[in-house]
């Protein structure tokens, strides 16, 4: 199994860069870490992982950050 972790695109929306990269590189599964924020902090900061999960045609596995 191959994996890839890169800073692909620092301009624009991070979730769009992740989706574009995964489509362009024939990725089968997107795995992302989540901080597990809820409520107001998540709403104010947004969530790249949540946006990828909601908009990706690919399967997305979110892994909660260890405490």
Secondary structure by P-SEA (a helix, b strand, c coil): cccccccccccccaaaaaaaaaaaacccbbbbbbcccccaaaaaaccaaaaaaaccccbbbbbcccc
